[in-house]
């Protein structure tokens, strides 16, 4: 804490209030000029020495730590509720899949030092990423089930055939010199062409969703296999350093997955959760 910050903290503290009341009281009680001068001098000395004293620094540090702990508890509770809400949105199959991974992660956590393990936060990150992937898969799956690219391609083909027929009709009307027919057909053509453009944009969105769904499926399988590998290493290798290296390697691979999820419009969850937060929360979620 810098000197200006200490002075500001002292001004807001009860210590300053007591200093002001005490020195003002002494000055008023003396009822003379020397006494008031002495009280003012004592007040000024208090400002010089008290903000830099050891006991005041300790008081400020204690208050800062208490405020930090309170803010951390609030953030933790919000994340815990968000995580539970994501879990509640999953289908029974999705919940079962997450529960299976959570058991594996908890086993690795327990075998590598528990909540105080240096890997606890990163393991929690894997579980949170997996939970987000499960919800994303189900959201994309529902969307792709409703909006099929093959059906939209058929609509586009029909709409383009209508446009071609109208273009022939418009040229024929112009050749005959039928201005009314040509004008009406041209307006209809504009509407049909606009529909084709809209359908093509829609098809592009659906194809992207289908591609994202395939990638989500692959990432779910990859993450689950990675956790199973760590779990196997825990059983076969009792070397903590080797286990830590494997956890570091695995979690590093999924940074790109989190970046991809962050940019995905179907994912509305919080993308960046610090390791210290995921370390302190049990991976399993109560139904």
Rosetta silent file (secondary structure, phi, psi, omega in degrees, C-alpha in Angstrom):
SEQUENCE: XXXXXXXXXXXXXXXXXXXXXXXXXXXXXXXXXXXXXXXXXXXXXXXXXXXXXXXXXXXXXXXXXXXXXXXXXXXXXXXXXXXXXXXXXXXXXXXXXXXXXXXXXXXXXXXXXXXXXXXXXXXXXXXXXXXXXXXXXXXXXXXXXXXXXXXXXXXXXXXXXXXXXXXXXXXXXXXXXXXXXXXXXXXXXXXXXXXXXXXXXXXXXXXXXXXXXXXXXXXXXXXXXXXXXXXXXXXXXXXXXXXXXXXXXXXXXXXXXXXXXXXXXXXXXXXXXXXXXXXXXXXXXXX
SCORE:     score description
SCORE:     0.000 S_00000001
   1 L     0.000  130.463 -179.399    0.000    0.000    0.000 S_00000001
   2 L   -76.345  166.504 -179.392    1.397    3.407   -0.992 S_00000001
   3 H   -59.809  -46.722  177.629    1.609    6.361    1.393 S_00000001
   4 H   -59.420  -36.391  178.513   -1.421    8.180   -0.147 S_00000001
   5 H   -67.484  -38.492  177.802   -3.450    4.978    0.136 S_00000001
   6 H   -64.728  -42.296  179.601   -2.436    4.587    3.797 S_00000001
   7 H   -63.711  -40.481  178.733   -3.437    8.177    4.540 S_00000001
   8 H   -64.980  -40.814  178.345   -6.780    7.660    2.785 S_00000001
   9 H   -65.421  -39.885  178.817   -7.359    4.453    4.757 S_00000001
  10 H   -64.242  -39.787 -179.497   -6.448    6.229    8.000 S_00000001
  11 H   -62.554  -35.229 -179.161   -8.869    9.070    7.224 S_00000001
  12 H   -86.384   -7.244 -173.850  -11.716    6.544    6.797 S_00000001
  13 L   -84.618  159.788  174.824  -10.712    4.469    9.816 S_00000001
  14 H   -66.119  -21.993  179.422  -12.140    4.694   13.373 S_00000001
  15 H   -63.381  -39.578  178.021   -8.593    5.514   14.545 S_00000001
  16 H   -67.035  -38.447  179.072   -8.801    8.893   12.827 S_00000001
  17 H   -61.914  -43.143  178.948  -12.199    9.536   14.379 S_00000001
  18 H   -67.044  -39.053  178.325  -10.820    8.809   17.855 S_00000001
  19 H   -61.821  -46.094 -179.395   -7.751   10.965   17.205 S_00000001
  20 H   -63.895  -44.131 -179.627   -9.927   13.884   16.064 S_00000001
  21 H   -65.366  -41.098 -177.884  -12.340   13.534   19.013 S_00000001
  22 H   -66.537  -49.371 -177.502   -9.537   13.201   21.540 S_00000001
  23 H   -68.482  -37.333  176.949   -7.496   16.163   20.337 S_00000001
  24 H   -65.406  -39.293  179.032  -10.617   18.321   19.845 S_00000001
  25 H   -64.434  -41.994  178.983  -11.790   17.368   23.325 S_00000001
  26 H   -63.097  -43.241 -178.800   -8.442   18.271   24.880 S_00000001
  27 H   -63.406  -43.433 -179.812   -8.401   21.607   23.085 S_00000001
  28 H   -69.790  -36.336 -179.090  -11.938   22.504   24.157 S_00000001
  29 H   -67.406  -32.918 -179.383  -11.367   21.296   27.714 S_00000001
  30 H   -68.728  -30.968  178.238   -8.298   23.495   28.094 S_00000001
  31 L    55.591   29.648  175.353  -10.344   26.565   27.159 S_00000001
  32 L  -147.157  163.806 -174.958   -7.160   28.473   26.323 S_00000001
  33 H   -64.840  -46.178  179.428   -5.015   29.167   23.320 S_00000001
  34 H   -58.821  -38.869 -179.767   -1.942   27.119   24.373 S_00000001
  35 H   -65.667  -40.192  177.922   -4.140   24.101   25.005 S_00000001
  36 H   -65.823  -36.809  177.759   -5.763   24.418   21.599 S_00000001
  37 H   -65.507  -41.939  179.291   -2.341   24.734   19.978 S_00000001
  38 H   -63.787  -39.468  178.492   -1.159   21.638   21.814 S_00000001
  39 H   -64.826  -42.084  178.385   -4.256   19.730   20.686 S_00000001
  40 H   -64.044  -39.287  178.153   -3.685   20.782   17.066 S_00000001
  41 H   -64.447  -40.588  179.008   -0.044   19.716   17.338 S_00000001
  42 H   -64.787  -38.622  177.926   -1.107   16.327   18.747 S_00000001
  43 H   -63.471  -43.912  179.510   -3.563   15.898   15.877 S_00000001
  44 H   -64.835  -40.439  178.375   -0.839   16.725   13.333 S_00000001
  45 H   -64.909  -36.131  177.381    1.614   14.315   14.984 S_00000001
  46 H   -60.574  -40.576  178.550   -1.053   11.630   14.885 S_00000001
  47 H   -67.091  -29.119 -178.755   -1.299   12.079   11.118 S_00000001
  48 H   -76.625  -42.826 -169.951    2.490   11.804   10.823 S_00000001
  49 H   -99.773  -38.010 -172.439    3.037    8.679   12.922 S_00000001
  50 H   -65.125  -45.064 -178.483   -0.194    6.680   13.146 S_00000001
  51 H   -60.774  -22.548 -177.506   -0.772    5.824    9.428 S_00000001
  52 H  -102.554    5.452 -177.310    2.734    4.349    9.276 S_00000001
  53 L   -75.034  156.155 -177.538    2.610    2.497   12.579 S_00000001
  54 H   -63.964  -42.883 -176.114    2.902   -1.282   12.730 S_00000001
  55 H   -68.554  -32.964  177.743   -0.431   -1.809   14.483 S_00000001
  56 H   -71.636  -37.996  176.955   -2.306    0.370   11.955 S_00000001
  57 H   -61.522  -40.858  178.819   -0.698   -1.511    9.044 S_00000001
  58 H   -64.595  -38.781  178.823   -1.767   -4.782   10.660 S_00000001
  59 H   -63.910  -43.710  179.199   -5.325   -3.450   11.066 S_00000001
  60 H   -63.620  -43.561 -179.389   -5.450   -2.416    7.390 S_00000001
  61 H   -62.437  -41.142  179.567   -4.065   -5.774    6.265 S_00000001
  62 H   -62.936  -43.280  178.971   -6.623   -7.634    8.369 S_00000001
  63 H   -66.071  -39.465  179.165   -9.474   -5.608    6.901 S_00000001
  64 H   -63.914  -43.514  178.613   -8.136   -6.084    3.363 S_00000001
  65 H   -64.593  -39.561  178.715   -7.885   -9.832    3.831 S_00000001
  66 H   -64.509  -41.887  178.459  -11.394   -9.976    5.281 S_00000001
  67 H   -65.222  -39.511  178.448  -12.781   -7.996    2.333 S_00000001
  68 H   -65.200  -40.116  178.847  -10.923  -10.253   -0.102 S_00000001
  69 H   -65.577  -39.323  178.661  -12.256  -13.376    1.598 S_00000001
  70 H   -65.715  -44.388  178.584  -15.788  -12.017    1.476 S_00000001
  71 H   -63.317  -38.764  178.868  -15.495  -11.120   -2.229 S_00000001
  72 H   -64.889  -39.277  179.129  -14.021  -14.554   -2.936 S_00000001
  73 H   -64.742  -39.471  178.825  -16.899  -16.247   -1.113 S_00000001
  74 H   -65.498  -46.297  179.069  -19.442  -14.276   -3.170 S_00000001
  75 H   -61.681  -40.434 -179.859  -17.657  -15.124   -6.444 S_00000001
  76 H   -64.596  -43.007  179.750  -17.423  -18.748   -5.413 S_00000001
  77 H   -64.415  -38.842  179.115  -21.124  -18.929   -4.585 S_00000001
  78 H   -65.212  -43.854  179.433  -22.035  -17.362   -7.949 S_00000001
  79 H   -65.270  -41.647  179.551  -19.854  -19.826   -9.839 S_00000001
  80 H   -60.616  -40.561  179.217  -21.226  -22.749   -7.837 S_00000001
  81 H   -69.433  -40.358  178.154  -24.791  -21.675   -8.687 S_00000001
  82 H   -62.654  -43.229  179.367  -23.944  -21.195  -12.380 S_00000001
  83 H   -61.157  -43.443  178.800  -22.356  -24.632  -12.484 S_00000001
  84 H   -64.993  -36.512  179.949  -25.422  -26.197  -10.850 S_00000001
  85 H   -66.936  -41.479  176.381  -27.709  -24.367  -13.299 S_00000001
  86 H   -61.334  -43.698 -179.872  -25.741  -25.702  -16.285 S_00000001
  87 H   -62.048  -40.397 -178.923  -25.954  -29.199  -14.804 S_00000001
  88 H   -65.027  -27.409 -179.125  -29.728  -28.876  -14.307 S_00000001
  89 H   -77.335  -13.498 -178.158  -30.158  -28.041  -18.004 S_00000001
  90 L   -74.066  152.778  172.605  -28.551  -31.306  -19.085 S_00000001
  91 L   -71.142  166.594  175.793  -30.564  -34.327  -20.131 S_00000001
  92 H   -54.170  -39.207  178.640  -30.368  -37.449  -17.929 S_00000001
  93 H   -65.963  -39.153  178.447  -27.748  -38.854  -20.320 S_00000001
  94 H   -66.041  -42.095  177.387  -25.731  -35.629  -20.086 S_00000001
  95 H   -62.220  -41.033  179.047  -25.869  -35.655  -16.277 S_00000001
  96 H   -62.928  -41.292  179.347  -24.754  -39.275  -16.249 S_00000001
  97 H   -63.407  -43.100  179.588  -21.814  -38.427  -18.521 S_00000001
  98 H   -66.656  -42.719  179.862  -20.743  -35.540  -16.275 S_00000001
  99 H   -57.682  -38.745 -179.622  -21.112  -37.637  -13.105 S_00000001
 100 H   -64.716  -44.940  178.353  -18.827  -40.259  -14.619 S_00000001
 101 H   -67.549  -39.730 -178.261  -16.130  -37.717  -15.417 S_00000001
 102 H   -60.610  -39.876  178.414  -16.562  -36.006  -12.022 S_00000001
 103 H   -62.421  -42.085  179.386  -15.898  -39.286  -10.208 S_00000001
 104 H   -64.757  -43.059  179.757  -12.696  -39.778  -12.207 S_00000001
 105 H   -65.311  -41.995  179.267  -11.514  -36.205  -11.547 S_00000001
 106 H   -63.442  -35.759  178.017  -12.275  -36.479   -7.827 S_00000001
 107 H   -65.358  -42.540  178.053  -10.268  -39.703   -7.685 S_00000001
 108 H   -66.044  -42.731  177.344   -7.287  -38.004   -9.313 S_00000001
 109 H   -57.315  -49.375 -177.958   -7.668  -35.017   -6.993 S_00000001
 110 H   -61.377  -39.712 -178.351   -7.794  -37.241   -3.942 S_00000001
 111 H   -77.972  -11.172 -178.222   -4.764  -39.219   -5.056 S_00000001
 112 L  -115.395   18.234  175.333   -2.700  -36.116   -5.814 S_00000001
 113 L   118.915    0.128  177.609   -3.225  -34.168   -2.598 S_00000001
 114 H    72.294 -152.631 -176.694   -6.917  -33.279   -2.475 S_00000001
 115 H   -64.516  -23.081 -179.222   -8.172  -29.679   -2.549 S_00000001
 116 H   -89.714    1.004  178.621   -4.713  -28.429   -1.519 S_00000001
 117 L   -64.919  142.480  176.795   -3.049  -30.170   -4.457 S_00000001
 118 L   -64.411  -14.269 -179.850   -1.301  -27.793   -6.885 S_00000001
 119 L   -97.513   -4.087 -173.523   -3.276  -29.562   -9.623 S_00000001
 120 H   -58.872  -42.918 -178.421   -6.711  -29.165   -7.994 S_00000001
 121 H   -65.786  -41.662 -178.868   -7.569  -25.971   -9.871 S_00000001
 122 H   -69.851  -35.230  175.467   -6.566  -27.312  -13.273 S_00000001
 123 H   -65.868  -38.396  175.410   -8.497  -30.524  -12.704 S_00000001
 124 H   -63.659  -35.256  177.071  -11.496  -28.404  -11.772 S_00000001
 125 H   -63.338  -39.948  178.367  -11.028  -26.485  -15.025 S_00000001
 126 H   -61.838  -42.932 -179.795  -11.215  -29.746  -16.970 S_00000001
 127 H   -64.808  -41.123  179.860  -14.485  -30.636  -15.252 S_00000001
 128 H   -66.050  -41.830  177.319  -15.960  -27.171  -15.937 S_00000001
 129 H   -62.351  -41.856  179.596  -14.906  -27.342  -19.597 S_00000001
 130 H   -63.237  -42.249  179.011  -16.458  -30.800  -19.890 S_00000001
 131 H   -62.577  -42.277  178.117  -19.716  -29.575  -18.353 S_00000001
 132 H   -64.292  -40.267  178.826  -19.838  -26.661  -20.807 S_00000001
 133 H   -63.148  -40.072  179.948  -19.144  -29.003  -23.715 S_00000001
 134 H   -62.852  -44.591  179.496  -22.003  -31.284  -22.679 S_00000001
 135 H   -66.463  -40.425  178.693  -24.475  -28.401  -22.566 S_00000001
 136 H   -61.697  -42.562  179.272  -23.169  -27.037  -25.883 S_00000001
 137 H   -60.702  -44.136 -177.896  -23.578  -30.446  -27.509 S_00000001
 138 H   -69.226  -36.772  177.530  -27.191  -30.743  -26.380 S_00000001
 139 H   -64.968  -47.144  178.694  -27.987  -27.173  -27.453 S_00000001
 140 H   -64.838  -38.428 -178.706  -26.431  -27.704  -30.885 S_00000001
 141 H   -62.964  -42.283  177.829  -28.060  -31.099  -31.221 S_00000001
 142 H   -64.652  -41.156 -179.999  -31.525  -29.624  -30.627 S_00000001
 143 H   -64.270  -46.588 -177.752  -30.841  -26.838  -33.112 S_00000001
 144 H   -69.473  -27.749  176.562  -29.524  -29.198  -35.799 S_00000001
 145 H   -68.867  -35.552 -179.964  -32.437  -31.563  -35.281 S_00000001
 146 H   -80.638  -39.366 -175.943  -34.835  -28.718  -35.954 S_00000001
 147 L  -112.727   94.763 -177.980  -32.851  -27.037  -38.739 S_00000001
 148 L   -93.011  131.311 -178.338  -31.542  -29.650  -41.172 S_00000001
 149 H   -64.058  -34.619 -179.326  -29.160  -28.479  -43.881 S_00000001
 150 H   -63.034  -38.521  179.273  -30.510  -31.049  -46.371 S_00000001
 151 H   -69.628  -38.557  179.394  -34.016  -29.597  -46.079 S_00000001
 152 H   -67.734  -37.464  176.528  -32.755  -26.034  -46.484 S_00000001
 153 H   -60.220  -39.230  176.544  -30.772  -27.077  -49.562 S_00000001
 154 H   -63.803  -41.172  178.155  -34.028  -28.420  -51.035 S_00000001
 155 H   -63.532  -39.067  179.752  -35.798  -25.113  -50.301 S_00000001
 156 H   -65.418  -42.433  179.863  -32.961  -23.207  -51.980 S_00000001
 157 H   -61.744  -42.558  178.599  -33.150  -25.416  -55.076 S_00000001
 158 H   -64.717  -43.056 -178.850  -36.913  -24.838  -55.336 S_00000001
 159 H   -65.296  -39.072  178.549  -36.535  -21.099  -54.805 S_00000001
 160 H   -67.034  -36.065  177.232  -33.813  -20.846  -57.461 S_00000001
 161 H   -64.281  -38.945  177.228  -36.014  -22.775  -59.915 S_00000001
 162 H   -63.837  -40.985  178.975  -38.796  -20.257  -59.258 S_00000001
 163 H   -62.152  -44.898  179.650  -36.356  -17.402  -59.881 S_00000001
 164 H   -61.982  -41.661  179.048  -35.267  -18.909  -63.197 S_00000001
 165 H   -64.786  -40.122  179.349  -38.883  -19.369  -64.301 S_00000001
 166 H   -67.887  -35.873  178.375  -39.716  -15.780  -63.346 S_00000001
 167 H   -63.181  -40.875  176.711  -36.668  -14.487  -65.235 S_00000001
 168 H   -63.471  -43.120 -179.977  -37.931  -16.257  -68.377 S_00000001
 169 H   -63.525  -39.893 -179.211  -41.404  -14.813  -67.768 S_00000001
 170 H   -66.888  -42.985  178.685  -40.014  -11.287  -67.301 S_00000001
 171 H   -63.709  -39.061  179.523  -37.969  -11.430  -70.520 S_00000001
 172 H   -63.320  -41.420  179.439  -40.986  -12.721  -72.406 S_00000001
 173 H   -65.572  -38.666  178.211  -43.124   -9.828  -71.130 S_00000001
 174 H   -65.609  -40.677  179.868  -40.442   -7.325  -72.143 S_00000001
 175 H   -63.530  -34.056  179.442  -40.205   -8.849  -75.615 S_00000001
 176 H   -80.060  -12.905 -177.749  -43.970   -8.486  -76.010 S_00000001
 177 L    80.754   20.072  179.341  -43.827   -4.925  -74.779 S_00000001
 178 L   -88.431   90.766 -175.669  -46.113   -5.720  -71.839 S_00000001
 179 H   -64.848  -38.873 -178.147  -44.801   -3.160  -69.352 S_00000001
 180 H   -64.101  -46.732  179.145  -47.361   -4.011  -66.659 S_00000001
 181 H   -63.939  -42.722 -179.166  -46.554   -7.735  -66.770 S_00000001
 182 H   -63.834  -43.092 -179.686  -42.823   -7.063  -66.890 S_00000001
 183 H   -64.983  -44.501  179.575  -42.972   -4.642  -63.933 S_00000001
 184 H   -64.676  -40.651  179.946  -45.040   -6.992  -61.754 S_00000001
 185 H   -66.795  -37.165  179.742  -42.830   -9.956  -62.555 S_00000001
 186 H   -64.777  -40.227  177.942  -39.671   -7.950  -61.766 S_00000001
 187 H   -64.580  -39.778  177.474  -41.012   -7.024  -58.316 S_00000001
 188 H   -66.100  -37.686  177.667  -41.819  -10.678  -57.654 S_00000001
 189 H   -60.598  -43.531  179.130  -38.345  -11.609  -58.866 S_00000001
 190 H   -59.353  -41.792  178.638  -36.743   -9.236  -56.348 S_00000001
 191 H   -64.297  -44.411 -179.081  -38.712  -10.861  -53.533 S_00000001
 192 H   -66.227  -40.200  178.104  -37.757  -14.382  -54.640 S_00000001
 193 H   -63.974  -39.532  177.527  -34.080  -13.455  -55.025 S_00000001
 194 H   -62.528  -38.049  177.974  -34.117  -11.933  -51.550 S_00000001
 195 H   -64.635  -41.100  178.522  -35.583  -15.181  -50.204 S_00000001
 196 H   -60.819  -43.340  179.139  -32.798  -17.179  -51.853 S_00000001
 197 H   -60.992  -44.497  178.975  -30.189  -14.907  -50.212 S_00000001
 198 H   -63.349  -42.212  178.218  -31.836  -15.360  -46.820 S_00000001
 199 H   -64.623  -37.744  178.988  -32.006  -19.130  -47.221 S_00000001
 200 H   -66.348  -38.208  175.935  -28.340  -19.270  -48.220 S_00000001
 201 H   -65.407  -41.700  178.692  -27.361  -17.316  -45.085 S_00000001
 202 H   -61.898  -42.526  178.941  -29.526  -19.652  -43.019 S_00000001
 203 H   -61.456  -39.604  178.626  -27.871  -22.671  -44.636 S_00000001
 204 H   -62.126  -42.498  178.257  -24.460  -21.263  -43.787 S_00000001
 205 H   -63.805  -42.922 -178.579  -25.455  -20.909  -40.119 S_00000001
 206 H   -66.871  -41.537  177.968  -26.855  -24.426  -39.975 S_00000001
 207 H   -62.239  -39.433  177.049  -23.770  -25.919  -41.614 S_00000001
 208 H   -64.024  -42.140  178.427  -21.580  -24.119  -39.084 S_00000001
 209 H   -61.604  -40.751  178.511  -23.753  -25.464  -36.258 S_00000001
 210 H   -64.798  -39.160  177.221  -23.415  -28.979  -37.679 S_00000001
 211 H   -66.899  -42.318  178.192  -19.649  -28.546  -37.881 S_00000001
 212 H   -63.256  -36.991  178.325  -19.550  -27.185  -34.320 S_00000001
 213 H   -63.643  -43.659  179.116  -21.619  -30.153  -33.150 S_00000001
 214 H   -63.549  -40.601  178.973  -19.154  -32.607  -34.692 S_00000001
 215 H   -67.660  -39.400  178.372  -16.231  -30.766  -33.095 S_00000001
 216 H   -60.801  -44.941  177.448  -18.006  -30.668  -29.725 S_00000001
 217 H   -57.239  -45.313 -178.558  -18.555  -34.428  -29.871 S_00000001
 218 H   -65.265  -40.556 -179.624  -14.860  -34.948  -30.637 S_00000001
 219 H   -67.787  -36.436  176.968  -13.745  -32.632  -27.820 S_00000001
 220 H   -61.508  -46.745  179.727  -16.010  -34.406  -25.312 S_00000001
 221 H   -64.410  -41.695 -177.859  -14.472  -37.750  -26.224 S_00000001
 222 H   -65.396  -42.357 -178.689  -10.942  -36.316  -26.178 S_00000001
 223 H   -67.193  -42.656 -179.987  -11.352  -34.693  -22.761 S_00000001
 224 H   -62.951  -43.129  178.384  -12.881  -37.803  -21.226 S_00000001
 225 H   -63.419  -36.304  179.767  -10.065  -39.988  -22.607 S_00000001
 226 H   -65.253  -41.625  178.823   -7.486  -37.508  -21.276 S_00000001
 227 H   -67.184  -38.902  177.734   -8.929  -37.704  -17.750 S_00000001
 228 H   -63.620  -34.912  177.872   -9.010  -41.509  -17.940 S_00000001
 229 H   -66.346  -43.284  177.035   -5.338  -41.456  -18.929 S_00000001
 230 H   -62.277  -40.980  178.924   -4.488  -39.299  -15.918 S_00000001
 231 H   -61.046  -41.874  177.784   -6.531  -41.657  -13.757 S_00000001
 232 H   -66.265  -39.349  178.224   -4.569  -44.628  -15.096 S_00000001
 233 H   -63.217  -33.959  179.012   -1.279  -42.803  -14.480 S_00000001
 234 H   -63.544  -36.321 -178.886   -2.333  -42.242  -10.879 S_00000001
 235 H   -78.192  -42.465 -172.760   -2.720  -45.990  -10.416 S_00000001
 236 H   -88.940  -23.613 -178.396    0.361  -47.133  -12.325 S_00000001
 237 L  -122.156  118.499  178.105    2.772  -44.298  -11.462 S_00000001
 238 L   -93.396   10.245  179.981    3.291  -43.212   -7.899 S_00000001
 239 L   -84.749  111.017 -178.173    5.706  -40.494   -8.977 S_00000001
 240 H   -59.459  -35.123 -179.029    4.017  -37.128   -8.170 S_00000001
 241 H   -66.128  -41.000  179.429    6.232  -35.276  -10.646 S_00000001
 242 H   -65.425  -40.248  178.515    5.233  -37.582  -13.510 S_00000001
 243 H   -64.660  -43.145  179.393    1.567  -37.188  -12.611 S_00000001
 244 H   -62.408  -38.801  178.104    1.935  -33.414  -12.434 S_00000001
 245 H   -62.936  -41.758 -179.713    3.606  -33.349  -15.856 S_00000001
 246 H   -66.397  -40.490  178.710    0.738  -35.353  -17.356 S_00000001
 247 H   -65.103  -43.345  178.471   -1.868  -33.048  -15.786 S_00000001
 248 H   -60.878  -43.989 -178.926   -0.015  -29.966  -17.053 S_00000001
 249 H   -63.897  -41.979 -177.769    0.219  -31.431  -20.553 S_00000001
 250 H   -67.769  -47.401 -177.876   -3.461  -32.371  -20.608 S_00000001
 251 H   -65.969  -33.381  178.954   -4.793  -29.068  -19.308 S_00000001
 252 H   -63.147  -34.522 -178.935   -2.596  -27.120  -21.720 S_00000001
 253 H   -66.668  -24.457 -174.991   -4.225  -28.931  -24.644 S_00000001
 254 L   -97.574    7.114  172.432   -7.667  -27.740  -23.625 S_00000001
 255 H   -63.343  -39.655  179.425   -6.867  -24.016  -23.540 S_00000001
 256 H   -66.340  -34.864  177.732   -7.828  -23.887  -27.227 S_00000001
 257 H   -62.028  -44.109  178.680  -11.080  -25.672  -26.436 S_00000001
 258 H   -64.823  -38.364  177.042  -11.982  -22.992  -23.913 S_00000001
 259 H   -63.198  -41.594  179.634  -11.068  -20.281  -26.422 S_00000001
 260 H   -65.616  -43.014  178.169  -13.277  -21.925  -29.040 S_00000001
 261 H   -62.368  -36.401 -179.143  -16.192  -22.219  -26.598 S_00000001
 262 H   -60.379  -34.953 -177.228  -15.766  -18.554  -25.666 S_00000001
 263 H   -88.867   -4.225 -175.090  -16.389  -17.548  -29.287 S_00000001
 264 L   -85.097  124.809 -176.047  -19.307  -19.935  -29.784 S_00000001
 265 L   -67.873  -21.468  179.852  -22.692  -18.176  -29.826 S_00000001
 266 L   -79.664  -12.289  179.916  -24.436  -21.283  -28.459 S_00000001
 267 L  -101.183  117.889 -178.725  -22.333  -21.164  -25.272 S_00000001
 268 L  -112.479   13.918 -178.059  -23.534  -18.587  -22.744 S_00000001
 269 L   -84.768  166.265  179.155  -21.514  -19.810  -19.733 S_00000001
 270 L   -71.716  120.148 -173.690  -18.677  -17.955  -18.019 S_00000001
 271 L   -79.658  -37.328 -171.214  -15.535  -18.803  -20.013 S_00000001
 272 L  -110.017  102.010  177.403  -12.711  -17.641  -17.728 S_00000001
 273 L  -114.639  124.790 -178.280  -12.750  -19.090  -14.219 S_00000001
 274 L   -65.742  150.776 -179.361   -9.501  -18.789  -12.210 S_00000001
 275 H   -58.546  -37.371 -178.011   -7.822  -21.972  -11.003 S_00000001
 276 H   -64.598  -23.709  178.346   -8.050  -20.908   -7.359 S_00000001
 277 H   -80.404  -45.834  179.711  -11.835  -20.833   -7.693 S_00000001
 278 H   -70.080  -21.041  179.247  -12.206  -24.249   -9.339 S_00000001
 279 H   -70.329  -32.395 -173.452   -9.742  -25.685   -6.822 S_00000001
 280 L   -91.966    2.413 -176.920  -11.976  -24.910   -3.845 S_00000001
 281 L  -116.765  131.262  178.110  -15.244  -26.316   -5.192 S_00000001
 282 L   -57.347  143.167 -177.528  -16.105  -30.036   -5.291 S_00000001
 283 L   -73.194  -37.432  179.839  -16.283  -31.343   -8.835 S_00000001
 284 L   -69.424  146.709 -179.435  -19.399  -33.428   -8.211 S_00000001
 285 L  -120.444  129.556 -179.577  -22.729  -31.624   -8.356 S_00000001
 286 L   -71.802  136.243  179.044  -25.673  -32.654   -6.230 S_00000001
 287 L   -74.230    0.000    0.000  -28.791  -33.468   -8.240 S_00000001
